[in-house]
Each structure stands twice: as C-alpha cells, then as structure tokens.
Amino acid sequence: MTYNPDLLDKAKRHPEKQKNPDRPMGQKPEWIRVRAPQGPGYGETHAIVKNFKLTTVCEEAGCPNIGECWNKKHATFMIMGEVCTRACAFCNVATGKPDELDKMEPLRIGVAVEKMGLKHVVITSVDRDDLADGGAEHFVKTIEAIRFKAPETTIEILTPDFKKKTGAVDIVAKSGPDVFNHNLETIPRLYPTVRPGARYYTSLRLLDRVKEVDSEIYTKSGLMVGLGESIEEVGQVLDDLRAAGVDFLTVGQYLQPTPKHAPVDRFWTPEEFASLEKMARAKGFLMVSSSPLTRSSHHAGDDFEKLKAARAAKQAI
C-alpha cells in the first residue's frame, strides 16, 4: 500500500473529519481563481513571520488572498497557537488539544508590527475553550504590546465567541481596539452542521455587548455564502446585525478546503455579490465589502479609513 504524506497530514490536522465521506470539490469558476504567491514583499513578509515564530490565519486557513496581501506586507496574525478546540465544518485550521499559551507571543507580535511598519494590523485567534477566559486576557496583552511598540498602528481584532466565558467580551472591548470583529459566518439554520460548537445568538449578543461597553468602537462581522443559504435568510442576518449596531459587513464565497469539509452548494456570481452589497448599504451599514474573494481581513487597512470617513460623513448630516 502506498501512503500519500499529504493525506496523512490532513488526517492529523482534522481527525474529527476523517469519518466524513469525500465530497467532490468541483472546479472553481473563473472569477474565483487567484495567482500563486510571488513578489519581493511576499518573501519579506514570510521571513518576518517565520523569524518571529508567529502564526498567521493567512496560512492556517488557506486564504486565497495570501499572495496579494503578503506582497503588500499585510498579514493577519493568529494568536494562542495554531490548534483550535472547535471543529467547524468549513474551517481549515487544525483541531485538537492546544499547547499552553506562549507568554512572549504578544511582545513578538508587537515587535513584528513595528518592524513591518504596519499602519493597520489584524489580530485573530483560534477558539480556546480550554481557557477560563477563552483567551481574553491574551488578546488584551497583545493589544497592549502593539500599542507599546507601534503606537501609531490601528488595531483590528477578530475574536472567537467566548461562549460561556463570563466577562470576557468586556475585558477585550475595554482594552480599546479600533475595530472589534466577530464573524457570524452563516445563517442560523446552518449552525448545527456548519458551526456546531457555536450558537448564533451568542455571537450576535457579543457584537451587541461590544457597543454597550464602548459605543465608539467600530464593530464588524462577516458571512460566507455558498453553503445552501437563501437570499431571504441572508437578508434576515443583515437585519439582525444592524439591530446589534454593527458598522461593517464583509461577505465572501465559501471555498471547500478539502474533500472532508462541508461542500460548496453553489458559487454566487459577482453580480449577486454586488446586489448583496447594495442591499446591505440600504439597511444602514457604514461599510460593506461583498465579493467572491472578500475575506474578513482583506484590504482591512484601506477599509478602516473608508469606515472612519463614512462615520464622519454620517455625523456631519
């Protein structure tokens, strides 16, 4: 019997998914395809990430925009390790028992942000249900380290839901990130199969609570489409997000990482994404990014500037 090392690695990365039948991945449409990573900026970003022993969601989640972003020296740092305690059906991040927190990681990220000269940085994490606070204090220490090493850099965080971690959302919100992002990911009906470890209203309540703690923090959330949702169901999620005061919405196409992950129901067309953006803006979002390759952190720095301008324009009316 011949063993394929790539298949063995995937089995080790996602042991809980190996019982799933293989789902055909099919061929991506033209508008989904991206160029292979290249360029001097890509190499420099890769070197800094490796030298400082940092983890990025760009690599761990297999983001299709890694070539573009890294070439521009943009990266989304993923804190608290590279192993998640959850097993979402759409996610390519490894599942298992995480290591203990690295106490020096916040400082290394602060130094890396300074060295890269980032104007805007995005910090995300795996789910850490094993920790009493879900990793809230580690987020705070990372924010503090960036403020210390790169005080002019604006900070965007993309957090887990901190389910059953009383007070965790407040701790992180009070640390003063410029943008607090938490993704709903999909419609409520699909949570049991797509995001079984999470609860739709827990995530919605998190976004609402951030605004209660500090109404000036920009809040942001993201959705994937292509998992079997209807446009009416997406519209209801947008209404829920606006009721929670969310400022910024991102919507992108779900892409199946491996044959063991949730299958793509269909590929939404660029025209459908444009219509969805129009709908979202009509509902009152200050900023909307909706396209097949949109991801939570794609063009985050440029979009933050647009977000601030949109709030200023609204307040001037």
C-alpha positions in Angstrom: 0.0 0.0 0.0 1.4 3.4 -1.0 0.9 6.2 1.6 0.3 9.8 0.5 2.0 12.1 3.0 -0.4 15.0 2.2 -3.4 12.8 3.0 -1.7 11.8 6.3 -1.1 15.4 7.2 -4.7 16.3 6.5 -5.9 13.4 8.6 -3.7 14.5 11.5 -4.9 18.1 11.1 -8.6 17.2 11.0 -9.0 13.9 12.8 -12.7 14.5 13.5 -13.5 14.9 9.8 -12.0 11.6 8.6 -15.3 9.8 9.2 -16.9 12.1 6.7 -17.4 10.8 3.1 -15.4 12.6 0.5 -17.4 15.4 -1.1 -16.4 16.3 -4.7 -14.8 19.8 -4.7 -15.6 20.5 -8.4 -14.0 23.2 -10.5 -13.9 26.8 -9.4 -15.4 29.4 -11.7 -13.1 31.9 -13.5 -13.9 34.7 -11.0 -12.5 32.7 -8.0 -9.1 31.8 -9.4 -6.1 33.7 -8.0 -2.4 33.9 -8.9 0.2 31.9 -7.0 2.1 33.8 -4.2 5.0 35.8 -5.6 6.9 39.1 -5.4 9.6 40.6 -3.1 7.0 41.8 -0.5 5.7 38.3 -0.1 9.2 36.9 0.6 9.9 39.7 3.2 6.6 39.1 5.0 7.2 35.3 5.0 10.6 35.8 6.5 9.4 38.1 9.3 6.6 35.7 10.2 9.0 32.8 10.4 11.8 34.7 12.2 9.4 35.8 15.0 7.8 32.4 15.2 4.3 33.8 14.5 1.2 32.1 13.2 -1.0 33.7 10.5 -4.5 32.9 9.6 -3.4 33.6 6.0 -1.5 30.3 6.1 -3.6 28.2 8.6 -6.9 28.9 6.9 -5.6 28.7 3.4 -6.7 32.2 2.4 -6.8 32.7 -1.4 -5.6 36.3 -1.0 -2.3 35.5 0.7 -0.2 36.3 -2.3 -1.7 39.8 -2.8 -1.7 40.7 0.9 1.8 39.4 1.8 3.2 41.1 -1.3 1.9 44.3 0.2 3.3 43.4 3.7 -0.2 42.8 5.1 -0.7 39.8 7.4 -3.3 38.7 9.9 -1.7 37.3 13.0 -3.3 34.4 14.7 -2.6 34.2 18.4 -2.8 31.4 21.0 -1.4 28.7 18.8 -2.4 27.0 15.6 -4.7 24.3 17.1 -8.4 25.1 17.7 -10.7 23.5 20.3 -13.6 23.6 17.8 -14.3 21.7 14.6 -16.3 23.9 12.3 -17.2 22.2 9.1 -15.9 25.0 6.9 -12.6 25.8 8.6 -9.1 24.5 7.6 -7.4 25.4 11.0 -6.2 22.3 12.8 -8.5 20.8 15.5 -7.2 19.2 18.7 -5.8 19.9 22.1 -3.8 23.2 22.1 -0.5 23.9 23.8 -0.2 26.2 26.7 -0.2 29.9 26.0 3.1 31.4 24.9 3.6 34.4 27.3 6.1 36.0 24.9 3.9 35.9 21.9 2.2 39.4 22.5 5.6 41.1 22.6 6.9 39.2 19.5 3.8 40.4 17.6 4.3 44.0 18.8 7.9 43.9 17.5 6.9 42.3 14.2 4.2 45.0 13.7 6.8 47.7 14.4 9.4 46.0 12.0 6.8 45.7 9.2 5.8 49.3 9.6 2.1 48.4 9.6 -0.4 51.2 9.7 -3.2 48.8 10.5 -3.0 45.3 11.9 -5.5 42.5 12.3 -5.2 40.0 15.2 -7.3 36.9 15.3 -7.1 33.6 17.2 -8.2 30.0 17.4 -11.0 29.1 19.8 -9.6 28.3 23.2 -12.5 26.8 25.1 -9.9 25.2 27.4 -9.0 28.5 28.9 -11.1 30.0 31.8 -11.4 33.3 29.9 -11.3 31.9 26.4 -8.1 33.8 25.8 -9.5 37.3 26.5 -6.5 38.4 28.6 -4.1 37.2 25.9 -5.9 39.5 23.4 -5.5 42.4 25.9 -1.8 41.8 26.3 -1.3 41.6 22.5 -3.1 44.9 22.1 -1.0 46.5 24.8 2.2 45.2 23.2 1.3 46.7 19.8 0.4 50.0 21.4 3.8 50.0 23.2 5.9 49.1 20.1 3.8 50.7 17.4 1.6 53.4 18.9 0.5 54.8 15.6 -0.8 51.5 14.3 -4.5 51.0 14.4 -5.7 47.6 15.7 -8.5 45.4 14.5 -9.3 42.2 16.4 -11.2 39.2 15.1 -12.2 37.2 18.1 -13.9 33.9 18.9 -17.3 34.0 20.6 -16.1 33.5 24.2 -19.0 31.2 24.7 -19.7 30.6 28.4 -16.8 32.9 29.4 -18.5 35.5 31.6 -17.0 38.9 31.3 -14.5 38.0 28.5 -16.1 40.3 25.9 -16.0 43.2 28.3 -12.3 42.7 29.1 -11.3 42.8 25.4 -13.6 45.6 24.5 -12.3 47.8 27.3 -8.7 47.3 26.1 -9.6 49.7 23.2 -9.2 48.0 19.9 -10.1 50.3 17.0 -12.3 47.6 15.3 -13.9 44.7 17.1 -14.8 42.0 14.6 -16.6 38.7 15.2 -18.0 36.7 12.3 -21.4 35.2 12.3 -20.2 33.1 9.3 -23.5 31.7 8.2 -27.3 31.8 8.7 -28.9 30.4 11.9 -30.4 27.3 10.1 -26.9 26.1 9.1 -25.2 26.5 12.5 -25.8 22.8 13.6 -24.0 21.4 10.6 -21.6 24.3 9.7 -20.7 25.8 13.1 -21.8 23.2 15.6 -19.7 24.4 18.5 -21.2 27.9 18.3 -24.6 29.5 18.8 -26.0 32.1 16.5 -27.4 34.3 19.2 -24.3 34.1 21.4 -22.3 35.6 18.5 -25.0 38.2 17.9 -25.1 39.1 21.5 -21.3 39.5 21.6 -21.5 42.2 18.9 -24.3 43.9 20.7 -22.3 43.9 24.0 -19.3 45.5 22.5 -21.4 48.5 21.6 -22.8 48.6 25.2 -19.2 48.7 26.6 -18.0 51.3 24.2 -20.3 52.8 21.6 -17.3 54.4 19.7 -15.7 51.1 18.8 -16.3 50.1 15.3 -17.9 46.7 15.1 -17.6 44.3 12.2 -18.9 40.9 11.1 -18.6 38.6 8.2 -20.6 36.0 6.3 -19.8 33.2 3.9 -22.2 32.3 1.1 -22.4 29.2 -1.0 -23.4 26.8 1.8 -27.1 26.5 1.0 -28.5 29.7 2.3 -31.3 31.7 0.6 -31.1 35.4 -0.1 -34.1 35.9 2.3 -32.1 34.2 5.1 -29.1 36.3 4.4 -31.3 39.4 4.5 -32.6 38.4 7.9 -29.0 38.1 9.2 -28.2 41.6 7.9 -31.2 42.9 9.8 -30.0 41.1 13.0 -26.6 42.6 12.6 -27.9 46.1 12.1 -30.1 45.7 15.2 -26.9 44.9 17.1 -25.4 48.1 15.8 -22.7 46.5 13.5 -21.0 49.1 11.4 -19.1 47.0 8.8 -20.2 43.9 6.9 -18.0 41.5 4.8 -19.4 38.8 2.6 -17.4 36.3 0.6 -17.7 33.0 -1.2 -17.2 29.8 0.8 -14.4 27.6 -0.6 -14.1 24.0 0.4 -10.6 23.3 1.9 -10.6 19.5 1.5 -13.0 16.8 0.4 -13.8 16.1 4.1 -15.1 19.6 4.7 -18.6 21.0 4.0 -19.3 21.0 0.3 -20.0 24.1 -1.7 -23.7 24.3 -2.5 -23.1 26.8 -5.3 -20.9 29.7 -6.4 -22.5 33.1 -6.1 -21.8 35.3 -9.1 -20.0 38.7 -8.9 -23.4 40.3 -9.9 -25.1 38.6 -6.9 -22.4 39.9 -4.6 -22.9 43.4 -6.0 -26.7 43.1 -5.3 -26.0 41.9 -1.8 -23.7 44.9 -1.2 -26.5 47.3 -2.4 -29.0 45.6 -0.1 -26.6 45.8 2.9 -25.9 49.5 2.3 -29.6 50.2 2.1 -30.0 48.6 5.5 -27.6 51.1 7.0 -24.1 49.5 7.3 -21.4 52.2 7.2 -19.1 50.0 5.2 -19.7 46.9 3.1 -17.3 44.6 1.3 -19.0 42.0 -0.8 -17.3 40.0 -3.5 -16.3 36.3 -4.2 -12.8 36.8 -2.7 -13.7 39.1 0.2 -12.4 37.8 3.5 -12.6 39.5 6.9 -9.1 40.9 6.8 -8.8 41.6 3.1 -7.9 45.3 2.5 -8.6 45.8 6.2 -6.4 48.9 6.5 -7.9 50.7 3.4 -11.4 49.7 4.5 -10.8 51.1 8.0 -10.1 54.5 6.5 -13.3 54.3 4.5 -15.2 53.3 7.6 -14.0 56.3 9.6 -14.8 58.6 6.7 -18.3 57.1 6.4 -19.0 57.7 10.1 -17.7 61.2 9.9 -20.0 61.9 6.9 -23.0 60.5 8.7 -22.3 62.5 11.9 -22.0 65.7 9.8 -25.5 65.4 8.4 
